[in-house]
Amino acid sequence: MEKIRINALIYSLILFLTSAGGCSGPFKQANITANEFYRSPLLKDIGNSRIGFLTTAVSRERGLSEYRVGVSDIIEKAFRKEKPEIVIISSRETINSINNAALTDIYASMLNYYDVTGILNKNYLKKIGDALEVQYIAQPRLLSFVETTTIRLSALGLSIISTRETTVKLSLQLWDTLTGNIVWEASGQATVAVEAMRATPVTFEEVAEAVSLAVVKKIPF
């Protein structure tokens, strides 16, 4: 009888916490960092430059291929917001220009080489720069995307309060198509955590946008 009474009290507490959580809304916390790793002394003022965007590179082993185009769109949007003086040639426009210039085989070879070495082949880069009529090429890279759930409070086999974290880490490089040199690089990471009853994960797009803005702000001019 005593056990039934205790279970009834716990059940009532669950109902109370659930209804209270629904009224107050989830608690959200964000942790965003970005660091500039390299800046060439030869990097010119790019405030009024045109920059071509390559499609976001991803790790083949981590199953991130589906996010390639989405990350490119998000970073390009961050450029337009934070660095409106820079003219962006989007990854889609870049692909169209490469295709129209009959450079698809060269583009594929350059990306395959980059995937292995982390280097954009100088000769291929020059041809693509000429096709786009740009001096600088941006190469984004999605390094990781992780979602975790931690149970903070449970009773009667039910999860009452949980914390759900979404973390996105990416890097951005600028390459000079005339010299074949990397002239700037930065990376960043954003983690957004939500703690509440029936907490839903933060979307990939929301976290990717936060880290993209932080990285783009690091671009000097």
Residue pairs with C-beta under 8 A, 6 or more apart in sequence:
7 156
10 155
10 156
11 156
13 155
14 155
14 156
14 158
14 160
17 153
17 160
17 161
17 197
18 160
18 197
18 198
21 161
21 196
21 197
21 198
22 197
22 198
25 196
26 194
26 195
26 196
26 199
26 200
27 194
27 195
27 196
28 192
28 193
28 194
28 195
28 202
29 192
29 193
29 195
30 190
30 191
30 192
30 193
30 210
31 190
31 191
31 192
31 193
32 188
32 189
32 190
32 191
32 210
32 211
32 214
33 188
33 189
33 190
33 214
34 186
34 187
34 188
34 189
34 211
34 214
34 215
34 217
34 218
35 186
35 187
35 188
35 218
36 184
36 185
36 186
36 218
36 220
37 185
37 186
37 187
38 182
38 184
38 185
39 183
39 184
39 220
40 176
40 181
40 182
40 183
40 184
42 176
42 179
42 181
42 183
43 174
43 183
43 184
43 220
45 221
46 86
46 136
46 174
46 219
46 220
46 221
47 85
47 86
47 221
48 85
48 86
48 87
49 86
49 87
49 134
49 135
49 136
50 86
50 87
50 89
50 132
50 133
50 134
50 135
50 136
51 79
51 86
51 87
51 88
51 89
51 134
51 136
51 137
51 138
51 174
52 89
52 94
52 97
52 128
52 129
52 132
52 134
52 136
52 137
52 138
53 72
53 75
53 76
53 88
53 89
53 90
53 91
53 94
53 137
53 138
53 140
54 91
54 94
54 111
54 137
54 138
54 139
54 140
55 68
55 69
55 72
55 91
55 94
55 95
56 67
56 68
56 69
56 71
56 72
56 75
56 91
56 140
56 141
56 142
56 170
57 68
57 111
57 114
57 115
57 139
57 140
57 141
57 142
58 64
58 65
58 67
58 68
58 141
58 142
59 142
59 143
59 144
60 115
62 144
62 145
64 142
64 144
64 145
67 142
67 145
67 204
67 208
68 142
69 91
70 204
70 205
70 208
71 140
71 142
71 170
71 208
71 212
72 90
72 91
72 140
73 90
73 91
74 205
74 208
74 209
74 212
75 138
75 140
75 170
75 172
75 212
75 215
75 216
76 88
76 90
76 91
77 209
77 212
78 209
78 212
78 213
78 215
78 216
79 86
79 88
79 216
80 88
81 213
82 213
82 216
82 217
83 216
83 219
83 221
85 221
86 221
89 97
89 132
89 134
94 128
94 132
97 131
97 132
98 104
98 107
98 128
98 131
100 131
101 127
101 131
103 127
103 128
103 131
106 124
106 127
106 128
107 124
107 128
109 121
109 124
110 120
110 121
110 124
110 125
110 128
113 119
113 120
113 121
113 124
114 120
114 121
114 139
120 137
120 139
120 175
120 180
120 182
121 180
122 179
122 180
123 180
125 137
125 175
125 177
125 180
126 177
126 178
126 180
128 137
128 177
129 135
129 137
129 177
129 178
130 177
134 177
135 176
135 177
135 178
136 174
136 175
136 176
136 177
136 183
137 174
137 175
137 177
138 172
138 173
138 174
138 175
139 172
139 173
139 174
139 175
140 170
140 171
140 172
140 173
141 170
141 171
141 172
141 173
142 168
142 169
142 170
143 169
143 170
143 171
143 187
144 167
144 168
144 169
145 166
145 167
145 168
145 169
145 204
146 165
146 166
146 167
147 164
147 165
147 166
147 167
147 201
148 164
148 165
148 167
149 162
149 163
149 164
149 165
149 201
150 162
150 163
150 164
150 165
151 159
151 161
151 162
152 160
152 161
152 162
152 163
152 195
153 159
153 160
153 161
154 160
160 197
161 195
161 196
161 197
161 199
162 195
162 196
162 199
163 193
163 194
163 195
163 199
164 193
164 194
164 195
164 199
164 200
164 201
164 202
165 191
165 192
165 193
166 191
166 192
166 193
166 201
166 202
166 203
166 204
166 206
166 207
167 189
167 190
167 191
167 207
168 189
168 190
168 204
168 207
168 208
168 210
168 211
169 187
169 188
169 189
169 190
169 211
170 187
170 188
170 208
170 211
170 212
170 215
171 185
171 186
171 187
171 188
171 215
172 185
172 186
172 187
172 215
172 216
173 182
173 184
173 185
174 182
174 183
174 184
174 185
174 219
175 181
175 182
175 183
176 182
176 183
184 219
184 220
186 215
186 218
186 219
187 215
188 211
188 212
188 214
188 215
188 218
189 211
190 207
190 208
190 210
190 211
190 214
191 207
192 202
192 206
192 207
192 210
193 202
194 200
194 201
194 202
